[in-house]
Amino acid sequence: MKLNITVDIDWIEEDGSIDEEVKHQIINGVRSSISKQCLDKVEKEASKKIDAAIDEAISKARSSIESKAIAFADDWLENEVTVTDKWGDPKESLNIRDLIKRTFDNTLEKMVDERGAFSNNYNAKMTLINYLTGQRVEEIVSEKMKGFSKDIDDQITKAVNSGIRENVANKFAEMVVATAKANNQLEKLNA
């Protein structure tokens, strides 16, 4: 612990000594410095604990809210509803969860054109679920094929370049041998 103490002596009482006054000032300075350091430390620790308590309270509140929201949604989904026809006459009773499932299934089974737009006429080519899964499969296959196509192109280019180099080297070697034979025959004739 490091303490910086400043001693100010403005006046000394008649019966006091300078030593007593310095001693008194040092003791008061040490007390106030230690008190300030202790207070700062206590304040810092208290601030950390308060922050931790606030974070914990927020976490607990969030968890409680989420569980209550899920419970509320689950209860709400189990409520019974009456499905009516377009005239308002009751057709059947079922819970909201089953109604959502049926509506979702019916939507996925509706017919769509090649762009995925709902269609009831002759443009309808497939169901929405087939369109969506088909599109996704096409995207995945196309993405994978890009990499394969590039690899195949690179391999073909390397093979063609290698074949060309080999053919050129063979032809060059044949030319050198043929030239050497021709030169050899010319030398024999000239000799």
MOZI-V962162 format. One record per residue. N is the residue number from 1. RES is the residue in three letters. SS is DSSP state (h for helix, s for strand, l for the rest). PSI is psi in whole degrees, -180 to 180 (999 if undefined). BURIAL is I if it has 16 or more other C-alpha atoms within 10 Angstrom, else O. Layout:
# MOZI-V962162
((N;RES;SS;PSI;BURIAL) (N;RES;SS;PSI;BURIAL))
This chain:
# MOZI-V962162
((1;MET;l;135;O) (2;LYS;l;130;O) (3;LEU;l;133;O) (4;ASN;l;118;O) (5;ILE;l;134;O) (6;THR;l;130;O) (7;VAL;l;120;O) (8;ASP;l;120;O) (9;ILE;l;107;O) (10;ASP;l;-41;O) (11;TRP;l;158;O) (12;ILE;l;135;O) (13;GLU;l;162;O) (14;GLU;l;-44;O) (15;ASP;l;3;O) (16;GLY;l;166;O) (17;SER;l;163;O) (18;ILE;h;-35;O) (19;ASP;h;-44;O) (20;GLU;h;-40;O) (21;GLU;h;-41;I) (22;VAL;h;-45;O) (23;LYS;h;-47;O) (24;HIS;h;-43;O) (25;GLN;h;-40;I) (26;ILE;h;-45;I) (27;ILE;h;-46;O) (28;ASN;h;-39;O) (29;GLY;h;-43;I) (30;VAL;h;-45;O) (31;ARG;h;-49;O) (32;SER;h;-37;O) (33;SER;h;-46;I) (34;ILE;h;-42;O) (35;SER;h;-43;O) (36;LYS;h;-44;O) (37;GLN;h;-42;O) (38;CYS;h;-44;O) (39;LEU;h;-42;O) (40;ASP;h;-44;O) (41;LYS;h;-45;O) (42;VAL;h;-42;O) (43;GLU;h;-42;O) (44;LYS;h;-47;O) (45;GLU;h;-43;O) (46;ALA;h;-40;O) (47;SER;h;-43;O) (48;LYS;h;-45;O) (49;LYS;h;-38;O) (50;ILE;h;-44;O) (51;ASP;h;-43;O) (52;ALA;h;-41;O) (53;ALA;h;-39;O) (54;ILE;h;-45;O) (55;ASP;h;-43;O) (56;GLU;h;-42;O) (57;ALA;h;-41;O) (58;ILE;h;-43;O) (59;SER;h;-45;O) (60;LYS;h;-42;O) (61;ALA;h;-43;O) (62;ARG;h;-45;O) (63;SER;h;-43;O) (64;SER;h;-43;O) (65;ILE;h;-43;O) (66;GLU;h;-45;O) (67;SER;h;-38;O) (68;LYS;h;-37;O) (69;ALA;h;-41;O) (70;ILE;h;-44;O) (71;ALA;h;-42;O) (72;PHE;h;-45;O) (73;ALA;h;-42;O) (74;ASP;h;-44;O) (75;ASP;h;-43;O) (76;TRP;h;-42;O) (77;LEU;h;-22;I) (78;GLU;l;-5;O) (79;ASN;l;142;O) (80;GLU;s;138;O) (81;VAL;s;156;O) (82;THR;s;122;O) (83;VAL;s;133;O) (84;THR;s;163;O) (85;ASP;l;-177;O) (86;LYS;l;-13;O) (87;TRP;l;-3;O) (88;GLY;l;3;O) (89;ASP;l;134;O) (90;PRO;s;134;O) (91;LYS;s;-46;O) (92;GLU;s;163;O) (93;SER;s;135;O) (94;LEU;s;168;O) (95;ASN;s;164;O) (96;ILE;h;-38;I) (97;ARG;h;-47;O) (98;ASP;h;-36;O) (99;LEU;h;-42;I) (100;ILE;h;-45;O) (101;LYS;h;-47;O) (102;ARG;h;-44;O) (103;THR;h;-42;O) (104;PHE;h;-47;O) (105;ASP;h;-45;O) (106;ASN;h;-40;O) (107;THR;h;-43;O) (108;LEU;h;-23;I) (109;GLU;h;-5;O) (110;LYS;l;151;I) (111;MET;s;142;I) (112;VAL;s;161;I) (113;ASP;l;-171;I) (114;GLU;l;-17;O) (115;ARG;l;-5;O) (116;GLY;l;6;I) (117;ALA;l;138;O) (118;PHE;s;139;I) (119;SER;l;138;I) (120;ASN;l;-3;O) (121;ASN;l;-164;O) (122;TYR;l;-13;O) (123;ASN;l;-17;O) (124;ALA;l;124;I) (125;LYS;l;-33;I) (126;MET;s;173;I) (127;THR;s;160;I) (128;LEU;h;-42;I) (129;ILE;h;-40;I) (130;ASN;h;-40;I) (131;TYR;h;-49;I) (132;LEU;h;-46;O) (133;THR;h;-37;O) (134;GLY;h;-44;O) (135;GLN;h;-44;O) (136;ARG;h;-42;O) (137;VAL;h;-43;O) (138;GLU;h;-44;O) (139;GLU;h;-45;O) (140;ILE;h;-47;O) (141;VAL;h;-44;O) (142;SER;h;-44;O) (143;GLU;h;-45;O) (144;LYS;h;-40;O) (145;MET;h;-29;O) (146;LYS;h;-46;O) (147;GLY;h;-44;O) (148;PHE;h;-44;O) (149;SER;h;-43;O) (150;LYS;h;-44;O) (151;ASP;h;-44;O) (152;ILE;h;-45;O) (153;ASP;h;-44;O) (154;ASP;h;-44;O) (155;GLN;h;-41;O) (156;ILE;h;-45;O) (157;THR;h;-44;O) (158;LYS;h;-43;O) (159;ALA;h;-44;O) (160;VAL;h;-46;O) (161;ASN;h;-42;O) (162;SER;h;-44;O) (163;GLY;h;-42;O) (164;ILE;h;-45;O) (165;ARG;h;-43;O) (166;GLU;h;-45;O) (167;ASN;h;-44;O) (168;VAL;h;-43;O) (169;ALA;h;-43;O) (170;ASN;h;-46;O) (171;LYS;h;-41;O) (172;PHE;h;-43;O) (173;ALA;h;-42;O) (174;GLU;h;-42;O) (175;MET;h;-42;O) (176;VAL;h;-44;O) (177;VAL;h;-44;O) (178;ALA;h;-42;O) (179;THR;h;-42;O) (180;ALA;h;-42;O) (181;LYS;h;-44;O) (182;ALA;h;-43;O) (183;ASN;h;-39;O) (184;ASN;h;-42;O) (185;GLN;h;-37;O) (186;LEU;h;-41;O) (187;GLU;h;-38;O) (188;LYS;h;-39;O) (189;LEU;h;-39;O) (190;ASN;h;-20;O) (191;ALA;l;999;O))
